[in-house]
Amino acid sequence: MPSLTETLGSTPLATPGPAAGPATEAHLPGADEVVAHTLLNCLVREVAAPEQQIAVTDRHLLVRLPRRGVLLRVALRRTSMLGAHRFTGPVSERTADGGWRGIGRRRLAELTREELFLRTGVRNEEFLDQVDSSHRIVAAALDVRAADGTAPADTPVAAYLASEQSLLFGHRFHPTPKARTGDADSWPAYAPEAAAAFPLRHLAVREHLIAQESAEPGALDALDRVAVPAGYRLLPAHPWQYAMLREHPTLRAALGRGEVLDLGPGGRPFAATASVRTLYDGESFLKFSLNIRITNCWRKNASYELSGAVALTRVLAPVLADLADRFPGSAVLREPGYRSLSLPGPDGTPDREMLEGFGVIVREGLGRRLLPGTTPLLAAAVADEYPTSPAHVSRLLDGAGPQAALDWWAAYLRLLVPPVLAAYFDHGLVLEPHLQNVLICVDGDGMPAQVLFRDLEGTKLVPEHHAGTLASLPPEVAGPMTYDARRGWDRVVYCLLVNHVAELLAALADLHPRTEAALWAEVRATLRTYADRYGCPPPLAALLAGVPLPAKANLLTRWERKADREAGYVPLPSPLGEGILRHPTGSTR
């Protein structure tokens, strides 16, 4: 198949000329444009670029869908050494007479559907509806923002919550980042984009019908803040989840027998964080199940995830202590306990829908690990393509020049990168430090002072390092807790370098486009320093040599309806090779 470059005679990495300035909150794109750009990002990364069907020319990116025989075009704000270009304006389609016609996200979604069917032979009748769902949520979030503005963030807690609730558009390399099932009318009451905060629904459950585990004394204290009658235990529930499950026959029967008491809503309000189902009250995090699909997955706490969170907290105590001692600017928020409802089903065993549907995981609060005098901010908000919160890196730098941006970047990389590498190479621990799993804790000057990693659901063990631990666990818990060494390394590199570092680097390059190569050089220097100090195993040596970087194929995974764990990867050209950094191409000069 001829490349698009061969067809058009253009240079695929040609610079498109001076870049437009970075987007501002006052000039956010509309929902249709955001959804179209997100779809195009996925098409470029997973379909067109690997088959050499893209070209940069005349300040535009050209993208050919080879099986569908369609040529698309979009204007560029800035090119990227990684190929993660910034778009502006509508996506256009080449017409039969050689002109260009602007198309909306619906037409682009239809073209995507046709191209993917021709490529895979697989049909996905859900795809267009999921794109529409994502569009509805983005449009609703923009409406809420227009009506209510940005909440003041005059305390560390307020600043933190503002960052969690600022992600209006979601992951820009996922085809349906805001897609959600469930009752659309219920969404605003519980959505982070709507700055939702609400009381929990409280159930009192007979003690013998409670399922729970804890890794340490006091781990479940956050679940016992409301008094219940003698012989009962408190089970907080997400009110949206309770509304979806309250008519379940098993629950209705337990309520009728008095084994479960519905105490109604109450207690202090909890705020929705970026994950939607993890809530925060200023003291504790509670991760609930929600019987809805968000992006790829049904967001229930599976039974093995409930036990797995506690098991990981318990067995990783010495590993995390070692990492905290060696890298004092980093910490992991542990998940030391869970509680759920263990009602017998028709066969006498615990009803799985009840056990998983009402499972709640306790995550350590920020006060347990946060350095004094710092403000935690969600990394995804700091790195957002658009400055939708005071946490955005443009606000932290507050107009500072290129050297200050580079200094900020170097300080951050020193905190973020070494503990992730040490966790993998020294302990066989696969952290998942993507943008939504990391908090950047800044000092009073907005400089990075600490990083906090969270969400043990994505944390895995490499079996060669943890054979004894895994053998001691039930197979249904141990199995999902592992990655082999190769898959674990791909996950680490993707989450750390492609999802996280590259996206935050892009936000900095938006502010100072001429620094992109220098920003990547700092990434390489951080990796080199780690290698010099702690050793350079072959996977790290390959990174420094510039091997392609693995990017998770979110579009193809969603199209083929695979579980996230089964996602494949596509190779991206690495900006890390020393020769590449000496002679970068594709960055705006």
N, C-alpha and C positions, 0 to 999 in steps of 0.2 A: 504494500500500500504506500503510495507516495506521500511524503510529508507535506504539510501545508506550506512550509517554506519552499520546497521544490516547486510546488504548484504556482505560488505567487511570486517567487523570486525575492522575497523579503528576508530580513534577518530576524530569527526568532527571539533573540535577546536584545534587539536594538532598543536604545533609549528613546522614549516617546517625547522628549523635550521637557521643558520646565513643568514641574508639578504644580497643581493647584494647592492652596493651603489646606491644612487639616480641617476636617469638618468640626463644626461647633454645635453645642446643644441647641442654640437658637436656629440652626439650619439642619435639623435632622431630616433624613430622607423619609418618604412616605412608606407605608407598609408594602405596597405592591413592589416598589423598587427594592426594598430590603430583601424581600422574599426572592425576587428575581436574581439579585446579586448573590445570594446564598446558594441558590441552585446552580448558578453559573460557576461559582467557586468549586463546587463539588464536581461538576462536569469537567472543568479544566483539570483538576487534580487527579481524578480517578479514571477519566475516559479519554479526553482529548490529548492532554500532555504526554501520557505514557505512549501514545501512538503517534506523537509528533504532528498533531493536528492543531497547533496554535502558532500564532505569529504576532509580533508586536510591530505595528507600522502606523505612522501618522498619528501618534498619540492615542491609538486605539489597540485593543486586543481583539484579534480575529480568532474565532473558535469554530472548527468544522466538526459537525457530527457526521462521521464518515458513512455510517450505515444508513442514516436517514437522508444523507445528501443535502444537508442544510449548512449554510454559513452564517454565523452569528458575529455580532460586533458590539463592543461596549467601549466607551471612553475611559481613559485611565487618569486617575489622580496621581498615582505613583507606581512605578514598577518595583519588583522585589527580586533580590538575588535568589530567594527560595522558590520563586514563581507564585507567591501569594500576593498577587497584585491588588491594588486598591482601585475600585471601580467608581464611576460617577455617572449619573444619568441613566436613561433607559437602555435596555438591551434591544438591539435591532437585528432584523433578519434580512438577508439578501433577497431581493425580489427577482423575478424572471427577467426584467428589463435592465438589471444591473444596479438598481437603486437600493435604498435601505428603508425598511419600514419598522418603526418601533413596535415592540410586542410587550405585552404584560406578562405577569408571572404565570397566568393560566396557560397561555400559549407555550411558554417555555417549559412548563411542567408537562404538557402534552408531548412536546418534542422529546423531552427527556424520557418519558414513558416509552415512546416508540423506539428511540435509540437503544434503550436498555433491553427491551424485548428482543430486538434484532441481534443484540450482542449476546444475550444470555439464553434465549429461548424460554425464559421464565416470564410469566405474566404476574402482575401485581395489581389487583383491582382496588386495593386500598390506597394506592400511592397518591392519586389526585385528591382524594378526600383528606389525606394527611397534610398535603401541602396547603389545602384550603383551611384546615384547622390551624396550622401554624400562622397563616395569614390573618385569621380572625383574632388570634391572641395578640399578635403584633399590633394590629389596628386598634384593638381595645386598650392595649398598654399605652399607645400613643395618645389615645383620647383621654385616658386617666391622667397622663402626664400634662397634657394641655390644660385640663380642668383644674388640677391640684398643684401643679408645679413640683419643684423638688423640695422635699422636707428639709427643714434646717438640721444641720449636723454639728451642733455646738458642744457636744460631749463625746467622749470616745465611744460610748455605747451607741449613741445616735449616729455617729459617723460610720461605725461598723454596720449597723442595720441598713443605713442608706446604701452602703456598697452592696450588701446582699440583695437589696431589692431594686437595684438600678439596671439590671440586665434586660432591656426592653426587646432585644433582637436575638439573643442567644448565640450559640456556637456558629461561627460563620462558615465552617466546613461540615455542616450537617444539613441534609436537604430539608428537614422539617424540625428545626430546633425548638419550636414552641408548640408543636402538635400535642394535643391532650385529648383523651377520650373523656367520657363522663358528661354530666349535665353542664352545658355551657353557661346557663344562668347562675350556677353556683360558683363559677370561677372567681368573680371579683372579691367575694367574701374571704377567700383563702389564698389568693395569689400574691406572690412577692411583688410582681409588677404593679399591683394595686396597693402596695404598702399595707397589706392585710395584717392585722393583729386581732386575736380573738381568744376567748376562754376555751379551755378544753372541756370535753364531755367526760363526766366522771361516772364510772361504774364501780359498784361495790360487789365483789365476787367472793363466794365462799372459799375459804382458804384451801380446801382440798381440790378446788377447780382452778387454782392458779398454777401456771407453769412459769418458772423463773430460774435464772442462774446469776451468780455474781462472782467476780474475780477478786473482790476485796471487801472488807467491812465498810458499810455505809454506801456501797455502790448504788443501791436502790433508793436512797433517801429522797431523791428528786421525785419519786413516784408516790411518796407517802405524805404529801403536804396537806391533805384534807382528811378529816376524821371520818371513820366509817364504823358501823356497828360491830360489836364484838363477834369474832368468828369470821369476819370478812377482811379482805384486802382491797386496797384502792387500785383500780386499773384505769388510768387516764386514756382517753381515746381522742383521735382527731375527729372533730365534729363532722367533717365531710365524709370520712370513712364510716362513721357511725350511721349517718343518713343512708349510706349505700347498703349497710349490712343489717339494719335494725329489723327488717322483715324476714331475715333468714329463719327458717323453721326451727333450727336448733337453738338459736338465740331466743326466739319468741317463747319456746317451751321453757327455757331456763329462767326467763323473766317471769313467766307465769307461775313457776314453782318457787320463786323467791330465792333461787340460787344466785341470780344476778339481780342487783338493784340498780335502776337507772336514777342516779342522783342529779342528773341534768347538768347544764353548763355551770362553771364556777371557777373560782380561783383567779390568780393574776393572768393577764392576757399574755399569750405567746405570739411572737411575730414569725411569719413565714420567711425562711431563708431561700437562697437561690434554687435549692433542690426541690422546693415546694413542700415536700413532706417532712423535712427536718425543721423543727421549730425551736425558737430561742426566747427565753423570758428575761434575759439579762443576767441569768445565773447558770442555767442548765440548758443543754441541748437534748431534745427528745426526737428520735427518728422513728416516725410512724410508718405503717403500711398505708398505701392508698390503692384502691382497686381501679386504677386508671393507668393508661399507657402514657408516658411522657417521653418524647422522642422515640427511642427504640423499645423501651422495656416497660413491662408491667411493674409498678413500683410497690411491690409487696415485699415484706421481710420474710423470705422463705425460712422454713424451720432450720435449715442448715446455716443460714446467715445469722439467725438469732444466736445459735450455739457457737457459731464460728467467731463472731465478734468477741464474745467473752473468752473463748479459747485463745484467740490471738492476743488479747490483752494480757492473759495470764502467761502464756509461753514466751511472749516477746519482751517481758519485763527486763531481763538482763541485756537483751539486744538494744532496746531503746535506751536503757541506762548508759550503755557504752557509747551510743551515738550522741546522746545529750552531753556526755562528759567530753568527748572529742570535738564536738561541734556545738558549743554552748549557745550559738545563735539560732538553734533549731530545736523543735520539739514536735512530738506527735500527740494529738488529742486521742486518748484511749477510749474504748467503749466497754466499760467494766461490768455492765449488767443489762439484762432484759427481763421483761415480764409479759405474759400473755394469758389468754383464756384457754383453758383445757377442758372443754366440754366434750363428753363422749358422743360419738356419732352412732349411727345405726348398728355398726359392728362392734361397738364397745370401746374402740380406740379413739384417741382424741380427734375431733373433727378438724381436718386440716384447714378448711376455710376459716374457721374460727381462730385456730392457733396462729395462722399466718396473718389473717386479716386484722387481728387485734394485737399483734406483736409490736412492742415498742422497745427500742434500744436506747439506753442512756449513754450519752457521750459526755466526756468531761467538759466542764465549762471553761471559758477563757481564763478565769481567775486562777485556775490550777497551774497554768503553764506560761501565761503572758508575762513578759518582762515589765517591771514597773516603769511608768512614764511613756509607754508606747500605745499606739492606737492600731488595732488590727483592721485590715481592709481586705476584702475579697480580691484575690489576684485577678480574677476575670473582670472586675470593675476597673482595676488599675490599668489593665491592658485592653479595654474595650476599643473597638474601632472608632466609636463615637463617644465623646465625653459626656456621658449621661449621669454622672454623679461627681460629688466633690472628691471622690477617691481616685479619679482618673489621673494618670501620670502627668498630664499637662497641668492639672491643678496642684499636684505635689511639687512640680518644678517651678510653677508660677512665673513663667516667662524667662527662666534661666537660659543661658546660652548653651552652645554645643558641649563645651568642656564640662559644665556642671551636669549635663545629661549623661555624659560618659562616666563621670565620677559616681553618679547615682547608680548607674548600670553595673559598674565594677563592684560596688559595695553589695548590691543585691545578688549578683552571681556568686560571690564568695559565701553568702549565706545559704543559697538555694542548692547549688550543684554538688558540693562535696558530700553532704550527708546522704544524698540519694545514691551516689556512686558507691559510697562505703557500705550502705545498707545492702546493695546488690552484691558487690564483689567480696566483701568480708563476711557477710551474714546470710547470703542467699535470700534476702528479703526484697521483694518487688514492691516498692512504693508506687503509688499512682498519682504523681504530682501534677495532674493537669490543672488548668486555671481555676476550676471550681473546687478543687481539693486543697488549695493552699491559701493561707492568709499571710499577707505582707504586713508586718508590724512596723510602723514608722515612728520616729521620734518627733519632737516638737518642731523640727525643721523639715519634716517630710522625708528624711533619709531612712532607708531600710535599716532596722536594728535587729530583726528576728523574723524567722519564718515558722509558721505552724502548719503541719500536715494533718489532714483529717480524712475520715471515712474509710474504715477498715474493710468495707465491702470489696474495694478494689485492691486491697493489699494481699499479696500472695507469697507463698513460700516455694523455694526451689528444693525439690525433694532430696537432692544429694546433701544438702546442708541440714535437713531436718527430718531425716528418716525415722529416728526414734520418736520424735514428737508426733509425726503424722501417723505412725503405727499405733499410738496410744489413743487416737481419736476414732470415733465411728467412721466407717468409710464414706457415708453420705455427707459428713462434715469435712473430712480430710480431702476428699477429691476436689471439690470446688475451691479449696483453699490453696491449690498448687498451680504453678506453671513450670513447664520444663525450662531449662536454662536459656534456650534460644528464644522461646516465646516470651519469657520473662524479660530478657534483654530488649527485645523489640518493643515491649510495652513500656519499659523504662525510657528508652530513647524517644519513643513517640510522645509520651506524656511530658517528659522533661524538656526535650529540645524542640519538637515540632508544635505540640499543642501549647506549651507554656512559654519557653524562652523565645521562640520565633514570633509569637503573637505580641508579647510585651516589647520585644525589639522593634516590631513593626510600628507600635504606637509611638515609640521614641523616634523612629525614623520619619514618621509623619511630621513631627515637630522640627526635625533637623535632617532633611533628606540626604544631605551630603555626608552624614555620619554612618550610613548603613554598613559600609565595609568595616569601619572602625568598631562598630558595635559587634559585628561578627568576630572581628579579631579579638575582642575582649572575651567572647565566649571561648574561642580557641585557647587563649592564654589561661583561662580558668581551668579548662580541661588539662592543659599541659602542666600547670602547677600541681594539680592533683596527681597526675601521673608521676611527676618527679618526686613528690613527697611520699606517695603511698604505693607506687608501683604502676606498671602499665600493662595490664593483661591484654591479650589479643583483641578483644572487642573494643577496648578503649583505643588501642593503637590504630585499629581500622577507622574509628571515628576521626582521629587526628589526621589520618591519611586522606580523608575526604570521601569515604564510601557513601553511597546514597543513604538518605535518612528514611526510615519507615514512617509512612503516614497512614493512619487508620482509615480504611475505606468505608466511611459512614454511608455514603450513597448506595454502594453495592450491597452492603450489609442490610440496610433497610429494604432495598429492592427485593433481595432474596429472602427476607424475613428470617434472618439468622439471629441467634442470641448474640449479645455484645461480646461475650467470651469467645465466640467463634469468628469474630471479625477478622478479615484479612488486611493486608497492608499493601500499599503501592509505594514504589521508590520515588524519592524526591532528590533533585540535584543538591548536593551538600555545599554550603558556603564555607565549610570548615577547613578544606584542604589549603595548605600553606600557599601553593601556587595560585589558587583561586583568589585568595585574599590579596595577593600582590597585584593581580590583574582582574579585578572584579568586572563583570559585565552585567548589564541589566539594571543597575542602580542609577537613579537620577542624579545627574551631576550639575 
